[in-house]
Amino acid sequence: MAFSILSIINFLSPKDRGTLKAARDLPYGAGARRKLDIYAPRGRQDSLPVVVFIYGGSWCDGSRADYDFVGHALAAQGFVTVIADYRLLPETEYPGFLEDSAMAVQWVVDNIANHGGDPDRIALMGHSAGAYNAVMLALDPRYLGQRGLLGRVQCTVGLSGPYDFFPFDGPITLRTFGAVREPLATQPVHFVTASAAPMFLATGGKDTLVYPRNTVALARRLRNVGVTVEERHYERLGHPGTLLALGRPGRVIAPVLKEVGAFLHRHLDAKALASVSLGA
């Protein structure tokens, strides 16, 4: 059996104490790639804020099994965390991976209360291609809108994501999006409106796979229409660094987990306080 570098890192990374994998291999649709795992703080609690984490892999690679360290890290911050697989190339093409991610969010809204989560306090989060998926779901109304889920996502976190990469000039983007008839419709920056939920956008200063200009462009566009955005540039990190800094060994290099956790609590906890004040 072949092991990826990420799977080895995940295996060797110490898991955060006080957390558990609360459920595994739950189907959110038909097929082997439409399954998810759930992580949570130990000790049954109800109505905790929820983070749906979408991993990267250039839309052609990846497995939720390699992201245990992310699930435990976010659970230790007080979030019920969902990590779902989704169909990849060549099994599917654009926008199949986005449709699967939207289907996973639908499952979370419908079922997460049974696992201690609050379906009214959901955040999306992703790294690399997963950040693209998360941000597209947050900005492009086609995916969550057709499921009646507009307004259900309270905030979004994008780590080292591609958001403004047309014209396509690299092998990954050409393979994934080169045949799309309306290429601008693939670009997250194309869908920015003043109604977008707050975003945390981070990149590594040494990222040469997804250049920091993607984060800069999207953050600027959001700011220009009045959307709350927190932009972070971790100068010591390369492309995988913003992900690996979520794990316990990587936290000494950059405060990604601390700053992401603070952002998520700021916006998800505010939703809970607003609900209480309105008597919901």
C-alpha positions as CSV (number, residue, x, y, z in Angstrom):
1,M,0.0,0.0,0.0
2,A,1.3,3.4,-0.9
3,F,1.3,6.2,1.7
4,S,1.2,9.9,0.9
5,I,3.4,12.3,2.8
6,L,0.3,13.8,4.3
7,S,-1.0,10.4,5.5
8,I,2.4,9.9,7.2
9,I,2.3,13.3,8.8
10,N,-1.3,12.7,10.0
11,F,-0.3,9.3,11.5
12,L,2.6,10.8,13.3
13,S,1.0,14.0,14.5
14,P,-0.2,13.9,18.2
15,K,-3.9,14.2,18.4
16,D,-5.4,16.9,20.6
17,R,-6.6,15.7,24.0
18,G,-10.2,16.1,25.0
19,T,-11.5,15.2,21.5
20,L,-12.9,12.2,19.7
21,K,-14.0,11.0,16.4
22,A,-17.7,11.0,17.2
23,A,-18.8,9.2,13.9
24,R,-17.2,7.8,10.9
25,D,-18.1,6.6,7.4
26,L,-21.6,8.3,7.4
27,P,-23.1,8.5,3.9
28,Y,-24.3,11.8,2.8
29,G,-25.2,10.5,-0.7
30,A,-24.7,7.5,-2.9
31,G,-21.2,6.2,-3.7
32,A,-17.9,5.5,-2.0
33,R,-16.8,9.2,-2.2
34,R,-19.8,10.6,-0.5
35,K,-19.1,9.8,3.1
36,L,-18.0,11.9,6.1
37,D,-16.5,11.8,9.6
38,I,-17.4,13.9,12.6
39,Y,-15.1,15.1,15.4
40,A,-16.2,16.7,18.6
41,P,-15.1,17.6,22.1
42,R,-15.3,14.8,24.6
43,G,-18.3,14.8,26.8
44,R,-21.7,15.0,25.1
45,Q,-22.7,18.6,24.5
46,D,-25.5,20.0,22.4
47,S,-25.7,23.0,20.1
48,L,-22.0,23.5,19.6
49,P,-20.9,25.6,16.6
50,V,-20.1,23.5,13.5
51,V,-17.2,23.7,11.0
52,V,-17.4,21.8,7.7
53,F,-13.8,21.3,6.6
54,I,-13.0,20.7,2.9
55,Y,-9.5,19.3,2.1
56,G,-7.5,20.0,-1.0
57,G,-5.6,17.9,-3.5
58,S,-5.9,19.7,-6.8
59,W,-9.4,18.3,-7.2
60,C,-7.9,14.9,-8.2
61,D,-6.5,13.5,-4.9
62,G,-7.3,13.3,-1.2
63,S,-9.0,11.3,1.5
64,R,-10.7,12.4,4.7
65,A,-8.6,9.7,6.5
66,D,-5.5,11.9,6.1
67,Y,-7.1,14.9,8.0
68,D,-7.7,13.4,11.4
69,F,-5.3,16.0,12.8
70,V,-7.5,18.8,11.5
71,G,-10.7,17.3,12.9
72,H,-9.2,16.9,16.3
73,A,-7.5,20.4,16.2
74,L,-10.8,22.1,15.4
75,A,-12.8,19.9,17.9
76,A,-10.3,21.0,20.6
77,Q,-11.3,24.6,19.8
78,G,-14.9,23.7,20.7
79,F,-16.3,22.9,17.3
80,V,-18.2,19.9,16.0
81,T,-16.1,19.3,12.9
82,V,-17.2,17.5,9.7
83,I,-14.8,16.3,7.1
84,A,-16.3,14.8,4.0
85,D,-14.9,13.1,0.9
86,Y,-16.1,14.3,-2.4
87,R,-15.8,13.0,-6.0
88,L,-12.6,13.9,-7.8
89,L,-11.3,14.0,-11.3
90,P,-11.6,11.8,-13.4
91,E,-14.6,10.4,-11.7
92,T,-16.3,13.7,-12.0
93,E,-15.6,17.1,-13.6
94,Y,-16.4,20.7,-12.6
95,P,-18.8,21.4,-11.0
96,G,-19.3,17.9,-9.6
97,F,-16.9,18.4,-6.7
98,L,-18.8,21.6,-5.8
99,E,-22.1,19.8,-6.0
100,D,-20.9,17.1,-3.6
101,S,-19.6,19.7,-1.2
102,A,-23.0,21.4,-1.2
103,M,-24.7,18.0,-0.7
104,A,-22.5,17.4,2.4
105,V,-23.5,20.8,3.8
106,Q,-27.2,19.8,3.2
107,W,-26.5,16.6,5.3
108,V,-25.0,18.7,8.1
109,V,-27.9,21.1,8.2
110,D,-30.4,18.2,8.3
111,N,-28.5,15.9,10.7
112,I,-25.8,17.6,12.8
113,A,-28.1,18.3,15.7
114,N,-28.0,14.5,16.3
115,H,-24.3,14.7,16.8
116,G,-24.2,17.7,19.2
117,G,-24.0,20.5,16.6
118,D,-26.1,23.6,16.0
119,P,-27.4,23.6,12.4
120,D,-27.9,27.4,12.7
121,R,-24.2,28.0,13.4
122,I,-22.2,26.6,10.5
123,A,-18.9,27.7,9.0
124,L,-17.1,26.5,5.9
125,M,-13.4,26.0,5.9
126,G,-10.9,24.6,3.4
127,H,-7.3,24.4,2.3
128,S,-6.1,24.8,-1.3
129,A,-8.6,23.3,-3.7
130,G,-10.8,22.7,-0.6
131,A,-10.6,26.5,0.1
132,Y,-11.8,27.0,-3.5
133,N,-14.8,24.7,-2.8
134,A,-15.6,26.4,0.5
135,V,-15.4,29.9,-0.9
136,M,-17.4,29.1,-4.0
137,L,-20.2,27.6,-1.9
138,A,-20.2,30.7,0.2
139,L,-20.2,33.2,-2.7
140,D,-21.9,31.5,-5.7
141,P,-25.6,31.1,-4.9
142,R,-26.1,28.3,-7.4
143,Y,-24.9,25.5,-5.1
144,L,-26.4,26.2,-1.7
145,G,-29.3,28.2,-3.2
146,Q,-30.7,25.3,-5.1
147,R,-30.9,23.4,-1.8
148,G,-32.6,26.2,0.1
149,L,-29.5,26.8,2.2
150,L,-28.7,30.4,1.4
151,G,-27.9,32.2,4.6
152,R,-27.1,29.0,6.5
153,V,-23.3,29.6,6.4
154,Q,-22.3,32.2,8.9
155,C,-18.6,32.6,7.9
156,T,-15.9,31.0,5.8
157,V,-12.2,30.3,6.3
158,G,-10.0,29.9,3.2
159,L,-6.4,28.7,3.6
160,S,-4.0,29.1,0.6
161,G,-6.9,28.9,-1.9
162,P,-7.2,29.8,-5.6
163,Y,-9.9,32.5,-6.0
164,D,-8.8,34.5,-9.0
165,F,-6.9,32.4,-11.5
166,F,-8.3,33.1,-15.0
167,P,-6.9,32.9,-17.6
168,F,-5.9,29.3,-16.9
169,D,-2.2,28.9,-17.4
170,G,-1.1,25.9,-15.4
171,P,-1.6,22.1,-15.8
172,I,-3.9,21.8,-12.8
173,T,-6.3,24.6,-13.7
174,L,-6.2,23.7,-17.4
175,R,-7.1,20.1,-16.6
176,T,-9.9,21.0,-14.2
177,F,-11.4,24.1,-15.8
178,G,-10.0,24.3,-19.3
179,A,-13.0,22.9,-21.0
180,V,-15.6,25.0,-19.2
181,R,-17.7,27.1,-21.6
182,E,-18.0,30.1,-19.1
183,P,-14.6,30.3,-17.5
184,L,-15.5,33.4,-15.4
185,A,-18.2,31.4,-13.7
186,T,-15.5,29.3,-12.1
187,Q,-13.9,32.3,-10.3
188,P,-14.9,33.0,-6.7
189,V,-14.0,36.7,-7.1
190,H,-16.7,36.9,-9.8
191,F,-19.4,36.3,-7.2
192,V,-18.5,38.8,-4.5
193,T,-21.5,40.8,-3.3
194,A,-22.2,42.9,-0.2
195,S,-24.3,40.2,1.2
196,A,-21.4,37.7,1.6
197,A,-20.7,36.3,5.1
198,P,-17.5,37.3,6.8
199,M,-14.3,35.6,5.6
200,F,-10.9,34.7,7.0
201,L,-8.4,34.4,4.2
202,A,-4.8,33.3,4.8
203,T,-1.9,32.5,2.7
204,G,1.8,31.6,3.0
205,G,4.4,34.2,1.9
206,K,6.4,31.4,0.3
207,D,3.5,29.8,-1.5
208,T,4.6,29.1,-5.1
209,L,1.7,26.7,-6.0
210,V,-1.3,29.0,-5.3
211,Y,0.2,32.5,-5.3
212,P,-0.7,34.9,-2.4
213,R,-2.2,37.3,-5.0
214,N,-5.3,35.1,-5.0
215,T,-5.9,35.9,-1.3
216,V,-5.1,39.5,-1.9
217,A,-7.5,39.9,-4.8
218,L,-10.4,38.2,-3.0
219,A,-9.9,40.1,0.2
220,R,-9.7,43.4,-1.7
221,R,-12.9,42.7,-3.6
222,L,-14.7,41.7,-0.3
223,R,-13.5,44.9,1.4
224,N,-14.5,47.1,-1.4
225,V,-18.2,46.1,-1.0
226,G,-18.1,46.3,2.8
227,V,-17.8,42.6,3.7
228,T,-15.9,41.8,6.9
229,V,-12.7,40.1,5.9
230,E,-9.6,39.1,7.9
231,E,-6.5,38.7,5.7
232,R,-3.4,37.0,7.0
233,H,0.0,36.5,5.4
234,Y,2.2,34.0,7.2
235,E,5.5,34.9,5.7
236,R,7.4,31.7,6.8
237,L,4.9,29.3,5.3
238,G,4.7,27.7,1.9
239,H,1.6,26.2,0.4
240,P,1.1,23.2,2.7
241,G,2.2,25.3,5.7
242,T,-1.2,26.9,6.5
243,L,-2.7,23.4,6.7
244,L,0.1,21.8,8.7
245,A,0.1,24.7,11.2
246,L,-3.2,23.4,12.4
247,G,-1.5,20.3,13.8
248,R,0.3,20.3,17.1
249,P,3.9,20.3,15.8
250,G,3.1,23.1,13.3
251,R,1.6,25.5,15.8
252,V,5.0,26.8,16.9
253,I,5.7,28.0,13.4
254,A,2.6,30.1,12.8
255,P,-0.6,30.9,14.9
256,V,-3.0,29.7,12.2
257,L,-5.2,27.6,14.5
258,K,-5.3,30.3,17.2
259,E,-6.4,33.0,14.7
260,V,-8.8,30.8,12.8
261,G,-10.4,29.6,16.1
262,A,-10.8,33.2,17.3
263,F,-12.4,34.2,14.0
264,L,-14.8,31.3,14.0
265,H,-15.9,31.9,17.6
266,R,-16.3,35.6,17.0
267,H,-18.9,35.0,14.3
268,L,-20.5,31.7,15.3
269,D,-20.9,32.7,18.9
270,A,-22.3,36.1,17.9
271,K,-25.0,34.2,16.0
272,A,-25.9,32.3,19.2
273,L,-26.0,35.5,21.2
274,A,-28.2,37.1,18.6
275,S,-30.6,34.2,18.7
276,V,-30.9,34.3,22.5
277,S,-31.5,38.1,22.5
278,L,-34.3,37.6,19.9
279,G,-35.8,34.8,22.0
280,A,-35.2,32.2,19.3
